[in-house]
Amino acid sequence: MLACCCQDDYSGLDYMAATFHRWLQEPGRLVFIAKMNSRVVALESALLVDGGHTVVFQGFRVAPDLRGSGIAGGLQEHVTNYIRRHYPEVSVVRRSRGDQPSAESLAKYRLIAKEVGPRRQTLGSTFTLQHKDLAFRCLILTQPQAETLILSNHVVYDLLPGKTIINNWEPLKPMEANLEVLRRRGLTWIVDHEVDPSVVSLSTPPYAVPYRHDALHFNINIFGHSLISVCTVFLAQLEALLPSLRGYLIVYTHVDPQIWPGLRQFCQNKANVSFFKAYCEDVVLESDLRCTSAL
């Protein structure tokens, strides 16, 4: 089933091998594959969210030797038509991208949120955290605490980009109906203050990636506009995770674009990490299902 994936996709950090079989069992998720001569040549996934009124497209893949052949557009059209026929209550399509959308795409989709995704790497066997005292101020939330906080007016209106919860490229509206999706992700939630925090963060569990034999990858999304608080919570997330890990650790950290220059300098000077790849802009796009077409 993963023959349509390439080991070099996403710079060797493709998550598909770690998530494909879980996706097949996930409630509310549809997985579509395209075959040619009994060979799997493309894949697309659709996750029903927002109480069944929105579909999030994720995981689109085409076999390397067939990219540019029209298979992509054909599969995306099939998936969109399937959703229209079988899920008439769905009215909105949402997707994330890691590049700057073209003017043509922006004419079809609404830009609802933007983050910067700087990429960092560390060697777990030698990693040390400086300024650990900063992390001690932070609080790891229980799941009920996190769910109450992420739906609060303060977090929704003051911290979330575009009033959207973004977990590892997965954009969700802050509503009760989406809490079960977040529960299934096994996230670590950390804030700088228990009441009215200036920063809220979530981190995924680490998973193996093809980059090298001992590589583990995880994602941290940090919501907030205070540089010192973002740096503090970033350290706290690493402090919570790293003691239990060994190997070559690669983390994607997603933040407000205005925070990135300061966080980059902090990481270079204080956090003892090295940079895996230059940052990119993560954008969340949305459109009405009736007028959706392939990007």
Sequence and secondary structure as in RCSB ss.txt:
>XXXX:A:sequence
MLACCCQDDYSGLDYMAATFHRWLQEPGRLVFIAKMNSRVVALESALLVDGGHTVVFQGFRVAPDLRGSGIAGGL
QEHVTNYIRRHYPEVSVVRRSRGDQPSAESLAKYRLIAKEVGPRRQTLGSTFTLQHKDLAFRCLILTQPQAETLI
LSNHVVYDLLPGKTIINNWEPLKPMEANLEVLRRRGLTWIVDHEVDPSVVSLSTPPYAVPYRHDALHFNINIFGH
SLISVCTVFLAQLEALLPSLRGYLIVYTHVDPQIWPGLRQFCQNKANVSFFKAYCEDVVLESDLRCTSAL
>XXXX:A:secstr
 GGG  TTGGGGT  HHHHHHHHHH TTEEEEEEEETTEEEEEEEEEEEGGGTEEEEEEEEE GGGTTSSHHHHH
HHHHHHHHHHH TT  EEEEEESS   HHHHHHSEEEEEEEEEEEEEETTT   S HHHHTT EE  HHHHHHHH
TSHHHHHHTSGGG EEETTEEE SSGGGHHHHHHTT EEEES SSS SEEEEE   EE TTSTTEEEEEEEEEES
 HHHHHHHHHHHHHHHGGG  SEEEEEEEB TTTHHHHHHHHHHTS  EEEEEEEEEEEEEEEGGG    
